[in-house]
């Protein structure tokens, strides 16, 4: 938005928010959420699918223990994504 100052004829450019920065942060948060979800599934399920029974059992128990922090991370990332959505989306 350009504002004409009274009497001088000079224009001052003003921007309400740097939407490019916010949109970039939003994209980074979306990618981080994707990696968070896929990374947890890979870590907790890959040894079982690979046929390693002992390692699979250890990671299965670890997956159960880390499930609540994983869900909490999803909620936090989703809230940050919603907070950084550009206007009009």
Phi, psi and omega in degrees: 000131179254135181243131177268117179287142186294130173087335185261334182079001179278146179253138178246122179276134180222137179238132183293310179217147176282086186295333178297320179291317181294318179296322178295318177296321179298317179295317179298319178294322178295319178294319178297321177296318178298315179295323180298312181292310183292323179297317178297314180297321179294314182294321184275337185247340186299315180296326178294315181290335180278352178092007177273100187291314182292310178296325177296320179293320179295314181288332175295315177295318176298324177295323177293317180294321183271004183295315182296313175298329178295314178296319177300319178297321177297316181296316180296314179296321178296321178294319178293322177296317179295324181287333182258008175299131177298151179301142179089006178254000000 
